[in-house]
């Protein structure tokens, strides 16, 4: 997988991602947060705990160059906090920073409720026009997306389609290789997912 990493050019105003990771989430082989870090240059990851908060996280959320958004379903949030589009850029032209709760759905709900430092931030409620294609963990609902899928939706909203497409293709390749490895089978390096990613990598390099 390392050799297949998409390399995207950096540009002013580029969006960032802040992963707030539950418990052992970083240790799960099916976790897709690391894929985001490979594609989005400005990605941070912090462990979550109910009784403590990383000072580095607080500093990042307070950094004036960023406009943080907690990405979470609006149906569970007070309406006055919910946005479905990015806020208009002010005179300081703040860059969007998407705060993703990297956890199972029950864990994410607990994290959202028990993180008072997130209460002052707008909540971005995504309105996807497609269902999840994530195959590595089961969910009872088609509108539950894995972390990389959520990040790709956010990048689309931030008008970064190249990064969104690269992340989606990277996830497809990772999914294929993960499932093949579980069955002790070789990956098909010429399947549709690999071809799409190679095509996008050439575009990114240009």
C-alpha positions as CSV (number, residue, x, y, z in Angstrom):
1,X,0.0,0.0,0.0
2,X,2.8,2.5,0.8
3,X,3.9,2.6,-2.9
4,X,0.3,3.5,-3.9
5,X,-0.1,6.5,-1.7
6,X,-1.6,9.5,-3.7
7,X,0.7,12.5,-3.6
8,X,-1.4,15.7,-3.8
9,X,0.0,19.2,-4.3
10,X,-0.5,21.6,-1.4
11,X,-2.3,24.8,-2.0
12,X,-3.4,27.9,0.1
13,X,-6.7,27.4,1.9
14,X,-6.4,23.6,1.9
15,X,-8.7,21.8,4.3
16,X,-7.4,19.9,7.3
17,X,-8.7,16.9,9.2
18,X,-8.5,16.3,13.0
19,X,-9.2,12.7,14.0
20,X,-10.4,12.2,17.6
21,X,-9.9,8.5,18.1
22,X,-11.6,6.3,20.6
23,X,-9.8,3.9,22.8
24,X,-8.2,1.1,20.7
25,X,-9.5,2.5,17.3
26,X,-5.9,3.3,16.0
27,X,-4.9,-0.4,16.6
28,X,-7.7,-1.9,14.6
29,X,-6.4,-3.3,11.3
30,X,-9.7,-2.2,9.6
31,X,-9.3,1.5,10.7
32,X,-9.3,3.9,7.7
33,X,-8.1,7.0,9.5
34,X,-4.5,6.5,8.5
35,X,-5.6,6.6,4.8
36,X,-6.8,10.2,5.4
37,X,-3.4,11.1,6.8
38,X,-1.7,9.7,3.7
39,X,-3.9,11.9,1.4
40,X,-4.5,15.1,3.4
41,X,-1.3,16.8,4.3
42,X,-2.7,18.6,7.3
43,X,-4.1,15.7,9.3
44,X,-3.8,15.4,13.1
45,X,-4.9,12.5,15.3
46,X,-5.6,12.6,19.1
47,X,-6.7,9.9,21.5
48,X,-10.0,10.6,23.3
49,X,-10.6,10.2,27.0
50,X,-13.6,11.2,29.0
51,X,-11.6,12.7,31.9
52,X,-8.8,14.4,30.1
53,X,-8.1,16.3,26.9
54,X,-4.9,16.6,24.9
55,X,-3.6,20.2,25.1
56,X,-2.4,19.9,21.5
57,X,-6.0,19.3,20.5
58,X,-7.2,22.4,22.3
59,X,-4.4,24.5,20.7
60,X,-5.4,23.2,17.3
61,X,-9.0,24.0,17.7
62,X,-8.1,27.5,18.9
63,X,-5.6,28.2,16.1
64,X,-7.0,31.3,14.2
65,X,-6.1,29.9,10.8
66,X,-8.7,27.2,11.1
67,X,-12.5,27.1,11.2
68,X,-13.3,23.8,12.9
69,X,-16.4,21.8,12.2
70,X,-17.5,18.8,14.2
71,X,-18.8,16.3,11.7
72,X,-21.9,14.6,13.2
73,X,-25.5,13.9,12.3
74,X,-27.7,16.9,12.8
75,X,-30.6,14.9,14.0
76,X,-28.8,14.5,17.4
77,X,-27.8,18.1,17.8
78,X,-29.5,21.3,18.8
79,X,-30.7,23.0,15.5
80,X,-28.9,26.2,16.1
81,X,-25.5,24.5,16.0
82,X,-26.1,22.6,12.8
83,X,-24.8,23.6,9.4
84,X,-25.0,21.7,6.1
85,X,-22.6,23.9,4.2
86,X,-19.3,25.5,5.1
87,X,-19.5,28.9,6.7
88,X,-18.7,31.9,4.4
89,X,-15.0,32.8,4.6
90,X,-14.4,35.9,6.6
91,X,-11.8,38.5,6.1
92,X,-9.2,36.2,7.7
93,X,-10.0,33.5,5.1
94,X,-10.0,30.7,7.7
95,X,-9.3,27.1,6.4
96,X,-11.9,24.4,7.1
97,X,-10.8,21.9,9.7
98,X,-13.0,18.8,9.9
99,X,-13.1,17.1,13.3
100,X,-14.0,13.5,12.8
101,X,-15.0,11.2,15.7
102,X,-13.1,8.0,14.7
103,X,-15.1,5.4,16.5
104,X,-18.0,3.0,16.4
105,X,-21.4,4.7,16.3
106,X,-22.1,4.1,20.0
107,X,-18.6,5.3,21.0
108,X,-19.0,8.4,18.7
109,X,-22.2,9.4,20.4
110,X,-20.6,9.1,23.8
111,X,-17.6,11.1,22.7
112,X,-19.8,13.9,21.3
113,X,-21.8,14.2,24.5
114,X,-18.9,14.1,26.8
115,X,-16.5,16.5,25.1
116,X,-17.5,20.0,26.3
117,X,-14.6,21.6,24.4
118,X,-16.5,20.7,21.2
119,X,-19.7,22.5,22.3
120,X,-18.7,25.9,20.9
121,X,-18.1,24.5,17.4
122,X,-20.5,24.3,14.6
123,X,-21.7,20.8,13.7
124,X,-21.5,19.9,10.1
125,X,-24.3,17.5,9.2
126,X,-23.5,15.8,5.9
127,X,-26.3,15.1,3.3
128,X,-24.8,12.3,1.2
129,X,-26.6,11.3,-2.0
130,X,-25.1,7.8,-1.8
131,X,-24.8,4.8,0.6
132,X,-21.7,3.5,2.2
133,X,-19.6,0.9,0.3
134,X,-17.4,0.1,3.4
135,X,-17.1,-3.7,3.7
136,X,-14.7,-4.2,6.5
137,X,-17.1,-3.8,9.4
138,X,-20.9,-4.3,9.5
139,X,-23.4,-1.6,10.2
140,X,-27.2,-1.9,10.3
141,X,-27.6,1.3,8.5
142,X,-26.5,2.2,4.9
143,X,-26.1,5.9,6.0
144,X,-23.3,5.0,8.4
145,X,-20.0,5.8,6.7
146,X,-16.5,4.8,7.6
147,X,-14.1,7.6,8.6
148,X,-12.4,7.8,5.2
149,X,-15.7,8.0,3.4
150,X,-16.8,10.8,5.8
151,X,-13.5,12.7,5.1
152,X,-14.0,12.3,1.3
153,X,-17.5,13.8,1.6
154,X,-16.1,16.7,3.6
155,X,-13.4,17.3,1.0
156,X,-16.0,17.5,-1.7
157,X,-17.9,20.1,0.4
158,X,-14.6,22.1,0.7
159,X,-14.3,22.1,-3.1
160,X,-11.4,19.7,-3.2
161,X,-12.7,17.0,-5.6
162,X,-9.2,15.8,-6.5
163,X,-8.4,15.0,-2.9
164,X,-11.9,13.4,-2.4
165,X,-11.6,11.2,-5.4
166,X,-8.0,10.1,-4.5
167,X,-9.1,9.2,-1.0
168,X,-12.1,7.2,-2.3
169,X,-9.9,5.3,-4.7
170,X,-7.3,4.7,-2.0
171,X,-9.9,3.3,0.3
172,X,-11.2,0.9,-2.5
173,X,-7.7,-0.4,-3.0
174,X,-7.1,-0.8,0.8
175,X,-10.5,-2.6,1.1
176,X,-9.6,-5.0,-1.7
177,X,-6.1,-5.8,-0.3
178,X,-7.5,-6.2,3.3
179,X,-10.2,-8.7,2.2
180,X,-7.8,-10.6,0.0
181,X,-5.2,-10.8,2.8
182,X,-7.8,-12.2,5.2
183,X,-8.4,-15.0,2.8
184,X,-4.7,-15.5,2.3
185,X,-5.1,-14.5,-1.4
186,X,-2.9,-12.2,-3.5
187,X,-4.2,-8.8,-4.4
188,X,-5.2,-8.1,-8.0
189,X,-3.0,-5.1,-8.8
190,X,-4.8,-4.7,-12.1
191,X,-8.4,-4.6,-10.9
192,X,-10.7,-1.6,-11.4
193,X,-9.8,-0.1,-8.0
194,X,-6.1,-0.2,-8.7
195,X,-6.5,1.2,-12.2
196,X,-8.6,4.1,-10.9
197,X,-6.1,4.9,-8.2
198,X,-3.1,4.8,-10.6
199,X,-5.0,7.1,-13.0
200,X,-5.7,9.6,-10.2
201,X,-2.1,9.4,-8.9
202,X,-0.9,10.5,-12.4
203,X,-3.3,13.4,-12.4
204,X,-2.1,14.4,-8.9
205,X,1.5,14.2,-9.9
206,X,0.8,16.6,-12.8
